[in-house]
Amino acid sequence: MMWTVLTLLACSGGEAPKPDVEPVMEQAADPVKAAAEIANAIDADPATAEDVLKKHGMTEDAYRALLYDIAEDPAKSAQFLEARGG
């Protein structure tokens, strides 16, 4: 549930928190697609959220910052929603 709320929050705009750690996903070939894969995996099994983030080299704060970065850009937001299957 928390991840769904974060995803909705990220897609609705707002001010991004400034984590101490830069998102590792920014180094990925397609961070938006990777963020959507993380969101889909967490939605499928919320109990594995920490493991999913670790598998992708992310902290919760870094992932949240990435979602805010995506939400601030309409093109990235559209790409994220498409990658999520919506």
C-alpha positions as CSV (number, residue, x, y, z in Angstrom):
1,M,0.0,0.0,0.0
2,M,2.8,2.4,0.9
3,W,4.4,1.9,-2.5
4,T,1.2,2.6,-4.3
5,V,0.8,5.8,-2.4
6,L,4.4,6.8,-3.2
7,T,3.8,6.0,-6.9
8,L,0.6,8.1,-6.9
9,L,2.3,10.9,-5.0
10,A,5.2,10.8,-7.5
11,C,2.8,11.0,-10.5
12,S,0.9,13.9,-8.9
13,G,3.8,16.2,-8.5
14,G,5.0,17.8,-5.4
15,E,8.4,18.7,-4.1
16,A,11.0,16.0,-4.1
17,P,12.9,15.1,-0.9
18,K,16.6,15.6,-1.2
19,P,18.2,12.3,0.0
20,D,21.9,12.1,1.0
21,V,22.4,9.4,-1.5
22,E,22.1,10.0,-5.2
23,P,19.8,7.5,-7.0
24,V,21.8,4.6,-8.4
25,M,19.1,4.2,-11.0
26,E,20.2,7.4,-12.8
27,Q,23.2,5.3,-14.0
28,A,20.9,2.7,-15.5
29,A,20.3,2.7,-19.3
30,D,16.7,3.6,-18.8
31,P,16.0,4.7,-15.2
32,V,12.3,5.3,-15.9
33,K,11.7,1.8,-17.2
34,A,13.7,0.4,-14.2
35,A,11.6,2.5,-11.8
36,A,8.4,1.0,-13.4
37,E,9.8,-2.5,-13.0
38,I,10.5,-1.8,-9.4
39,A,7.0,-0.4,-8.8
40,N,5.4,-3.4,-10.6
41,A,7.4,-5.9,-8.5
42,I,6.5,-4.2,-5.3
43,D,2.8,-4.0,-6.2
44,A,2.9,-7.7,-7.0
45,D,4.3,-8.6,-3.6
46,P,4.6,-5.6,-1.2
47,A,6.3,-7.8,1.5
48,T,9.4,-8.0,-0.8
49,A,9.8,-4.2,-1.2
50,E,13.2,-4.0,0.6
51,D,14.5,-7.0,-1.4
52,V,13.3,-5.6,-4.7
53,L,15.0,-2.2,-3.9
54,K,18.3,-4.0,-2.9
55,K,18.2,-6.1,-6.1
56,H,18.1,-2.9,-8.1
57,G,20.8,-1.2,-6.0
58,M,18.3,1.3,-4.5
59,T,17.5,2.7,-1.1
60,E,13.9,3.7,-0.3
61,D,15.0,7.4,-0.3
62,A,16.8,7.0,-3.6
63,Y,13.8,5.4,-5.2
64,R,11.5,8.0,-3.8
65,A,13.7,10.7,-5.2
66,L,13.7,9.0,-8.6
67,L,9.9,8.9,-8.6
68,Y,9.8,12.6,-7.8
69,D,12.2,13.2,-10.7
70,I,10.0,11.2,-13.0
71,A,6.9,13.1,-11.8
72,E,8.5,16.5,-12.5
73,D,8.8,15.6,-16.2
74,P,5.7,15.0,-18.2
75,A,7.5,12.9,-20.8
76,K,9.1,10.7,-18.1
77,S,5.7,10.5,-16.3
78,A,4.0,9.2,-19.5
79,Q,6.8,6.8,-20.1
80,F,6.6,5.5,-16.5
81,L,2.8,5.0,-16.7
82,E,3.2,3.2,-20.0
83,A,5.9,0.9,-18.6
84,R,3.6,0.2,-15.6
85,G,1.0,-1.1,-18.0
86,G,-1.3,1.9,-17.8
